[in-house]
């Protein structure tokens, strides 16, 4: 599903500054601090744990995008567009932060 997007890392364990496990997103763009999650059929059974992990990631400054099977298989262009937009926003934000710290 690259569709011109950069290749993400897969199933990367993310820890906070105190080395506490925050989560293991399905796909991860490290430089942009962007985690992508795919919610399959069994997602309902794991909803509470998934929500806790997502809250931990967001609280640590990561952005999380979640997609379902209908999104990935039925609205692929929308998924790609949202990921591309999030990557661009994150890259622009990091350039802006670098410019202020120089």
C-alpha positions as CSV (number, residue, x, y, z in Angstrom):
1,X,0.0,0.0,0.0
2,X,2.9,2.4,-0.5
3,X,1.2,4.4,-3.3
4,X,4.2,6.8,-3.4
5,X,4.5,7.1,0.3
6,X,7.8,6.5,2.1
7,X,8.2,3.0,3.5
8,X,7.2,2.9,7.1
9,X,8.8,0.7,9.9
10,X,6.6,-2.3,10.9
11,X,5.6,-3.2,14.4
12,X,8.2,-1.0,16.2
13,X,8.1,-1.0,20.0
14,X,7.8,2.6,21.3
15,X,8.9,3.6,24.8
16,X,8.7,6.8,26.7
17,X,11.6,8.7,28.2
18,X,11.5,6.5,31.3
19,X,11.7,3.4,29.1
20,X,8.0,2.5,29.7
21,X,6.4,0.6,26.8
22,X,3.8,2.8,25.1
23,X,2.8,0.7,22.2
24,X,3.7,-1.2,19.0
25,X,1.9,0.4,16.1
26,X,1.3,-1.6,12.9
27,X,3.3,1.0,10.9
28,X,5.5,3.8,12.1
29,X,7.2,6.8,10.6
30,X,9.9,7.6,13.2
31,X,11.0,11.0,12.0
32,X,7.5,12.3,11.8
33,X,6.4,10.6,15.1
34,X,3.4,9.1,13.1
35,X,1.9,5.8,14.1
36,X,-0.6,4.0,11.9
37,X,-3.0,1.4,13.3
38,X,-5.1,-1.1,11.4
39,X,-8.2,-2.2,13.2
40,X,-9.2,-5.6,11.9
41,X,-12.1,-7.9,12.8
42,X,-10.8,-8.6,16.3
43,X,-10.4,-4.9,17.2
44,X,-13.6,-4.9,19.2
45,X,-12.1,-7.5,21.5
46,X,-9.0,-5.3,22.1
47,X,-10.6,-1.9,22.2
48,X,-9.8,-1.0,25.8
49,X,-6.2,-1.9,25.5
50,X,-5.9,-0.3,22.1
51,X,-7.4,3.0,23.5
52,X,-5.0,3.0,26.4
53,X,-2.0,2.5,24.2
54,X,-3.2,5.2,21.8
55,X,-3.6,7.6,24.7
56,X,-0.1,6.9,25.9
57,X,1.3,7.5,22.4
58,X,-0.6,10.7,22.0
59,X,0.4,11.9,25.5
60,X,4.0,11.3,24.5
61,X,3.7,13.5,21.4
62,X,3.0,10.9,18.7
63,X,0.2,11.3,16.2
64,X,-1.9,8.2,15.7
65,X,-4.1,7.5,12.6
66,X,-6.4,4.5,12.8
67,X,-7.9,2.7,9.8
68,X,-10.4,-0.1,9.5
69,X,-10.7,-2.8,6.8
70,X,-13.4,-0.8,5.0
71,X,-11.0,2.2,4.9
72,X,-8.0,0.2,3.6
73,X,-9.9,-1.9,1.1
74,X,-12.8,0.4,0.2
75,X,-11.3,3.9,0.4
76,X,-7.6,3.4,-0.3
77,X,-7.2,6.8,-1.8
78,X,-8.6,8.5,1.3
79,X,-6.2,6.5,3.5
80,X,-3.2,7.4,1.4
81,X,-4.2,11.1,1.3
82,X,-4.6,11.2,5.1
83,X,-1.2,9.6,5.7
84,X,0.4,11.8,3.1
85,X,-1.1,14.9,4.7
86,X,0.0,13.8,8.2
87,X,3.5,13.2,7.0
88,X,3.7,16.6,5.3
89,X,2.3,18.3,8.4
90,X,4.8,16.6,10.7
91,X,7.7,17.4,8.3
92,X,6.7,21.1,8.2
93,X,6.4,21.2,12.0
94,X,9.8,19.7,12.5
95,X,11.4,22.1,10.0
96,X,9.7,25.0,11.9
97,X,11.0,23.7,15.3
98,X,14.5,23.4,13.9
99,X,14.4,26.9,12.5
100,X,13.4,28.4,15.9
101,X,16.2,26.5,17.8
102,X,18.9,27.6,15.4
